Amino acid sequence: MSDLKVGLAGLGTVGAAVIRMLERRAGDLAARTGRNLKVVAVAARDRTRDRGIDLSGMRWYEDPVALARDPDIDVFVELMGGADDPAKAAVLAALDLGRPVVTANKALLAKWGVMLAERAEATGAGLHFEAAVAGGIPIVKTLRESLAGNVVERVSGILNGTCNYILTRMADEKLAFDTCLAEAQRLGYAEADPTFDIDGFDTAHKLAILTSLAFGTRVDADAIYVEGIRQLTLEDIEAADDLGYKVKLLGVALRTETGIEQRVHPTMVPKHWPIAQVSGVTNAVALDADAVDLTLVGPGAGGDATASAVVGDLADVARGVKGFVFGLPVATLMKAERAPMQRHEGGYYIRLSVVNKPGTAATIARRMADEGISLESIVQRRPGGLQGEAPQGTARVILITYATTEEAVRRAIAAIEADGVVSSLPQVIRIEKD
Amino acid sequence: MSDLKVGLAGLGTVGAAVIRMLERRAGDLAARTGRNLKVVAVAARDRTRDRGIDLSGMRWYEDPVALARDPDIDVFVELMGGADDPAKAAVLAALDLGRPVVTANKALLAKWGVMLAERAEATGAGLHFEAAVAGGIPIVKTLRESLAGNVVERVSGILNGTCNYILTRMADEKLAFDTCLAEAQRLGYAEADPTFDIDGFDTAHKLAILTSLAFGTRVDADAIYVEGIRQLTLEDIEAADDLGYKVKLLGVALRTETGIEQRVHPTMVPKHWPIAQVSGVTNAVALDADAVDLTLVGPGAGGDATASAVVGDLADVARGVKGFVFGLPVATLMKAERAPMQRHEGGYYIRLSVVNKPGTAATIARRMADEGISLESIVQRRPGGLQGEAPQGTARVILITYATTEEAVRRAIAAIEADGVVSSLPQVIRIEKD
């Protein structure tokens, strides 16, 4: 039985978990793939750090590019992270030598996916990245291989565990956003600077990759409309609950008549949807295709879960599995026509703080009607009835619209603001339906 | 670009859907796989039936074995069904020629899986069967490929849409079992003779295959304890609901100290589990492994969903993907040590119809204590309080036990029956927990 000699760059939590998993499962993996998966060389910054793994017998590199070029490795595993060098240079070095690459690096693929796929195709090297999206959930393989016979219509996912943890705690324990964020930071689920997670950029990176796989388009993270969860209040989450919805930060890619709509924003999801039930740091992806609708739920991060995806990819490499990086040859990937957000169609939740005087609701309803927006419900509440209390002399008006366009909603809100009946910034949450 | 010439036996709903999907997606599949997937020959009993597909240009066989041996096909697709000949003979004929086979036939694999895998290995032919378990859900690929680095601890699935449809309607609309079964038959979800579905045999076939993939054991459907849903009453479903559970027909395979426990029975599942929320004919599989816990939800049957899985397998064949039939070489598959059901450990729901006289609850509680069974709750209700009314002069006692053994429960119930306090057959439902 021949060896599959692995060179692994990045010895953080995931890197160490991959090395441990390969050791623990060596016999089984050899039986499954017909090859011995062996880490023969590693690259990291600090050689002396105790990682709880035995690195003796592995060649040591400080430069990951040098590791990627080591003539005595069969596959390069990139677990350093970062959208640019050194990760990018190292991955390119391996691909240019025709050497398969396994990576967990979503930022790299979101930014450089098309270029990397071109280089991989040019040399025939495989580029595997199951771990880059939704951690331990096999969503890349499902889209790239299992759904080959399908036309995908929509992908929607809870792709960031930090955000889902915060939203779950807010809903379950009736806590404010700031409290839950602090708790997430204390538990290590959120960074000291949480921007990347809670403002939706991490979700957008993953969505960009899923969109390419699902719709056969060129990865284009810049085409994504991104809105995070910072503005969400407990009041909105409770109001959504009363109306039969959960609020989730979703990444959604949708086939429309004007192109592929890609968006990341807080979303009201019907409670009976499988992804509505997904709580805590767990991730989920729902795929609506012409032949099947699937939902996959599982861990989106963590050393073992991510290692599971990396090792699954390594087993594919060992078995000689090949395929196009995004499922299709790069030349056939379409430019992702960016469906403008103004044309987004759907239902809306709109919460307004209004001056508490007669006729306010009528004014609001008329502005909606002027834009052709039909209302499913309009509820005016006096202060004190809800957890998020309105200031003295004001009231809340909560509207649920039937399907309309983003443009109409924005115009109607602008008109209402111009009417002078609104006392603070309106809250708008999009509703996702079947 | 070369053709992948497909010979397809069985032109029912699924067969026709596969042919339509291959035509509809021809260009995309060719781009993905580098080959033209073309059905060149078919076998079915009746040539004249209108299936809404164009069979001209395809060779016609009445004998599927002859089709499987057609020298001018590259892959044989078996969609006839049935555990024995002609499906078995046709699949063997193809495998013996080293020709890859794609099948949706769970009964065949549950009965002959090991033998077929041996023959496939002997000639190097691939045997693909994503469609055989849970229809459009990519559970075979997930277990066989994605989770290669994991040790699986438990597989639990809603694998029969008919049963889940009946249980969902009972729970949602407070209807009796017979009413829901008749409705399922009217809608075509259940056969005129529903035994195969509602008595759990269909679930057992699928579980046998999942067990082999998950635990590296030899497929052994005879090792499965099987109990169907016929005995379930609305009263039980409502009582479960009150206690925070849904009742599902689950197939469960579990690693225990005494071997792999395989069982199919009505199960009380905590409401917050993703599979508890799965309603109607939808299927779901939950995998608990050492590195990841995954739940996959999707369509378990239907022409398009099953075709999706078949076409996914054909795309793998076209890309030259190979692997062992059950993930591992047959020689390394272990004999599934049958963990006897008496040793099953878990919580139990026990509903007793008892003689309505003082001391009955005490008698029951004592018998439980005698067997070392701790009770989480014991509730005695007089007739009329619940939908399923107890006969005059009797009452209901509903017990929930903490984890105990099947043996202890059976002995305790036998002792209670011997005490003469029970007026009809006890109902026992096992509880599944984290």
Interface residues (C-beta under 8 A of the other chain):
Chain A: M21 L22 R25 D28 L29 A31 R32 T33 E130 G135 G136 I137 P138 K141 T142 E145 S146 L147 A148 G149 N150 V151 G216 H272 P274 Q277 V278 S279 A289 D290 A291 V292 D293 L294 T295 L296 V297 G298 P299 D304 A305 A307 S308 A309 V310 V311 G312 A315 D316 R319 G320 V321 K322 G323 F324 G327 L328 P329 T332
Chain B: M21 L22 R25 D28 L29 A31 R32 T33 E130 G135 G136 I137 P138 K141 T142 E145 S146 L147 A148 G149 N150 V151 G216 H272 P274 Q277 V278 S279 A289 D290 A291 V292 D293 L294 T295 L296 V297 G298 P299 D304 A305 A307 S308 A309 V310 V311 G312 A315 D316 R319 G320 V321 K322 G323 F324 G327 L328 P329 T332
